[in-house]
Amino acid sequence: MIESVTALTASVLAGERGPAPSTLSVTSAFWLHNTTRLPGADVTYKNYYVLLRVGEVFGACAFEEGELDPAYCADTSGTAVSELLTEAPLPVRIAALDAYLASVEPHHEAAGAEEIVLPAGTPDVRARARDAAVAGLLEVAEGTKVALIGVVNPLVDAITERGGICLPCDFNLRETASGLPVSRDMTEVLDAADAVVATGMTLSNGSFDVLVDRCRQQHKPLAVYAQTGSAVVRAFLGSGVTAVSAEPFPFSQFSSRPTSLYRYRIQDGASRT
């Protein structure tokens, strides 16, 4: 069982999960800022990402405005993954860890990965297809209370359409597009829920370990929708994470053509090591 992101990083640095990270380097570094407002919505999402390419894959991490300057790109390409894992700011460390783990086992080659091809279409069509795939990772019976850590409005709809009662939590919103109040207290909604859905951005704000540990203690199913750290979250399957919707870069919002995400589920107490 993996106890924490820190423990996973230490395992990678010790060479226990593949090639020594000192032998792999970043070939490209990206800083991305995009905004999204879906038709009929009154909320504009402001998204910031750091992306690191290692071999054929990209590691990704979303972060809050002002947390990382785009100038970091100037010195990151060519840097060994091991150096970034030990010395870089948190978003870069997460992206480097993600890139390493995805390079060892790309999602499109991973055992147990269920590929879901999102249809071509407008942003709202693709978002709804994506979030329906995420909601499908949990068996939401009528009246099930589902904590949603990190509000994605189409995912709120996907939970409620299945009969679930959504308990949203987010640092940047006061209410969902459908008018549900949004809590800022993650512990409060976790304790009230029967099941939990969280975004990978919990990795970049430092709440992931707390989230996973609490779900372990309370024996609650935890599904994670991960653009941020999709391979990092995958490593926690069976160690507190029940299911993952892994969406490697390029993300669905950056294309109108079909793209893939990969779903993983744990059954009968199985775990990854």
C-alpha positions in Angstrom: 0.0 0.0 0.0 1.2 3.5 -0.9 0.7 5.8 2.1 1.3 9.2 0.5 2.6 11.2 -2.5 5.8 11.7 -0.6 6.2 8.0 -0.2 5.5 7.4 -3.9 8.1 10.0 -4.9 10.7 8.4 -2.6 10.0 5.0 -4.2 10.5 6.5 -7.7 13.7 8.2 -6.6 15.0 4.9 -5.2 14.5 3.2 -8.6 11.8 0.9 -7.3 9.3 1.7 -10.1 11.3 1.6 -13.2 14.5 3.3 -14.6 16.3 5.6 -12.3 14.7 9.1 -12.8 18.2 10.5 -13.1 18.5 8.8 -16.5 15.3 10.4 -17.9 15.1 14.1 -18.8 12.3 16.5 -19.8 12.4 17.2 -23.5 9.7 19.9 -23.5 8.1 22.1 -20.8 4.8 24.0 -21.2 3.0 26.6 -19.2 -0.7 26.9 -20.4 -3.5 29.3 -19.4 -6.9 28.9 -20.8 -10.4 30.0 -20.0 -13.7 28.2 -20.6 -17.3 29.2 -20.4 -19.9 26.7 -21.6 -23.0 27.8 -23.4 -25.7 29.1 -21.0 -23.3 29.2 -18.1 -22.4 32.4 -16.1 -19.1 31.0 -14.8 -15.8 31.4 -16.6 -13.2 28.7 -15.6 -9.7 30.0 -15.5 -7.2 27.1 -15.8 -3.5 27.0 -15.5 -1.3 24.0 -16.3 2.3 22.9 -16.3 3.1 20.1 -18.7 6.4 18.2 -19.0 7.2 15.8 -21.8 9.3 12.7 -21.0 9.7 10.4 -24.0 6.3 9.9 -25.7 4.1 11.1 -22.8 3.3 14.3 -21.0 3.0 14.8 -17.2 0.4 17.4 -16.2 -0.5 19.5 -13.2 -3.1 22.2 -12.8 -2.4 25.0 -10.4 -3.8 28.2 -9.0 -3.2 31.6 -10.6 0.1 33.1 -9.6 1.5 29.9 -8.2 4.0 29.3 -11.0 5.6 31.8 -13.4 5.9 30.8 -17.1 9.6 31.7 -17.0 10.2 28.3 -15.4 10.0 26.8 -18.9 13.3 28.5 -19.9 15.4 26.2 -17.7 13.3 23.0 -17.4 13.7 21.3 -20.8 16.8 19.1 -20.6 16.5 18.7 -16.8 16.7 15.3 -15.2 13.4 14.1 -13.7 15.2 13.3 -10.5 16.2 16.9 -10.1 12.6 18.2 -10.6 11.2 15.6 -8.1 13.5 17.0 -5.4 13.9 20.7 -6.1 11.0 22.1 -8.1 7.9 23.9 -6.9 5.0 21.5 -6.1 3.1 21.8 -9.5 6.3 20.9 -11.3 7.1 18.1 -8.9 3.6 16.6 -9.5 4.0 17.0 -13.3 7.4 15.4 -13.2 6.1 12.4 -11.1 3.2 12.0 -13.5 5.5 12.1 -16.5 7.8 9.5 -15.0 5.0 7.1 -14.1 3.3 7.5 -17.4 6.5 6.9 -19.3 7.0 3.7 -17.4 3.4 2.6 -18.2 1.5 4.7 -20.7 -2.2 4.7 -20.2 -2.8 3.4 -23.7 -0.7 0.3 -22.9 -1.7 -0.2 -19.3 -3.2 -3.5 -18.1 -6.7 -3.0 -16.8 -7.3 0.3 -18.6 -10.7 0.8 -20.2 -10.4 3.2 -23.1 -13.3 5.6 -23.5 -13.4 7.6 -26.7 -15.0 11.0 -26.3 -17.1 12.0 -29.3 -16.2 14.9 -31.6 -18.3 18.0 -31.0 -18.7 21.2 -29.1 -17.1 21.8 -25.7 -20.4 21.2 -23.9 -21.0 17.9 -25.8 -17.6 16.7 -25.0 -17.7 17.8 -21.4 -20.9 16.0 -20.8 -19.6 12.8 -22.4 -16.4 13.0 -20.3 -18.3 13.7 -17.0 -20.8 10.9 -17.7 -17.8 8.5 -18.0 -16.5 9.8 -14.7 -19.8 9.5 -12.9 -20.1 5.9 -14.3 -17.1 4.9 -12.1 -19.3 5.0 -9.0 -22.5 3.0 -8.5 -24.8 5.9 -7.5 -28.0 4.5 -6.1 -31.0 6.8 -5.6 -30.3 9.0 -2.6 -26.6 8.3 -2.5 -24.7 11.3 -1.1 -21.7 12.0 -3.3 -19.0 14.5 -2.2 -17.6 16.3 -5.2 -14.2 17.7 -4.4 -13.5 20.3 -7.1 -16.6 21.4 -8.9 -17.1 20.6 -12.6 -20.7 21.6 -13.4 -21.4 18.8 -16.0 -20.2 16.3 -13.4 -22.6 17.8 -10.8 -25.4 17.1 -13.4 -24.1 13.6 -14.2 -24.3 12.7 -10.4 -27.8 14.2 -9.9 -29.1 12.6 -13.1 -28.2 9.2 -11.6 -30.2 10.0 -8.5 -27.3 11.0 -6.4 -27.3 13.9 -4.0 -24.2 16.0 -4.8 -22.3 17.7 -2.0 -19.9 20.0 -3.8 -16.7 21.5 -2.4 -14.4 24.0 -4.1 -12.2 26.9 -3.1 -13.2 29.1 -6.0 -17.0 28.8 -6.3 -19.9 29.7 -4.1 -22.6 27.8 -5.9 -22.9 25.4 -8.9 -24.5 26.3 -12.2 -27.6 24.5 -11.0 -27.7 26.6 -7.8 -26.3 24.1 -5.2 -24.3 25.8 -2.4 -20.6 25.0 -2.6 -18.7 24.3 0.7 -15.1 25.3 1.3 -14.7 22.6 4.0 -13.5 19.3 2.4 -13.7 17.5 5.7 -17.4 18.5 6.2 -18.5 17.1 2.9 -16.4 14.0 3.1 -17.8 13.1 6.5 -21.4 13.6 5.2 -20.9 11.6 2.0 -21.5 7.9 1.1 -19.0 8.1 -1.8 -16.5 10.6 -3.1 -15.5 12.0 -6.5 -12.5 14.3 -6.6 -10.4 16.0 -9.3 -6.7 15.5 -9.7 -6.1 19.1 -8.7 -6.2 17.8 -5.1 -2.6 16.8 -5.8 -1.5 20.3 -6.6 -3.2 22.0 -3.6 -1.8 19.5 -1.2 -5.1 17.9 -0.1 -4.8 14.6 -1.9 -3.1 12.7 1.0 -5.7 14.0 3.4 -8.5 13.0 1.1 -7.2 9.5 0.5 -6.5 8.9 4.1 -9.9 9.9 5.2 -11.6 7.7 2.6 -9.5 4.8 3.8 -10.4 5.4 7.4 -14.1 5.7 6.6 -14.1 2.9 4.0 -15.7 5.1 1.4 -15.3 4.6 -2.4 -13.2 7.3 -4.0 -13.2 8.0 -7.7 -10.7 10.5 -9.1 -11.1 12.4 -12.3 -7.5 13.2 -13.2 -6.1 15.4 -15.9 -3.7 16.5 -13.2 -1.5 13.6 -12.2 -3.4 10.9 -14.0 -0.6 8.4 -13.6 0.1 9.5 -10.0 -3.5 8.9 -9.0 -3.4 5.5 -10.8 -0.6 4.4 -8.5 -3.0 4.7 -5.5 -5.6 2.2 -6.9 -6.2 -0.2 -4.0 -4.4 2.2 -1.7 -7.4 4.4 -0.9 -8.5 5.1 -4.5 -11.3 2.9 -5.8 -11.4 4.1 -9.4 -9.7 6.6 -11.8 -10.7 8.4 -14.9 -7.3 9.2 -16.4 -7.2 11.8 -19.1 -3.7 12.3 -20.4 -2.7 15.4 -22.4 -4.0 16.6 -24.9 -7.1 17.2 -22.8 -10.7 17.0 -24.2 -11.2 20.8 -23.9 -8.3 21.4 -26.3 -9.8 19.6 -29.2 -13.1 19.2 -31.0 -12.1 15.8 -32.4 -12.4 12.4 -30.7 -9.9 11.9 -27.8 -9.5 9.1 -25.3 -9.6 8.8 -21.5 -8.9 5.7 -19.6 -10.9 4.2 -16.8 -9.5 2.0 -14.0 -11.4 0.2 -11.3 -10.3 -1.9 -8.3 -12.3 -5.0 -7.5 -12.2 -7.4 -4.6 -9.5 -5.5 -2.7 -6.9 -5.7 -5.4 -4.1 -3.2 -5.3 -1.2 -1.9 -7.4 2.3 -1.9 -5.9 
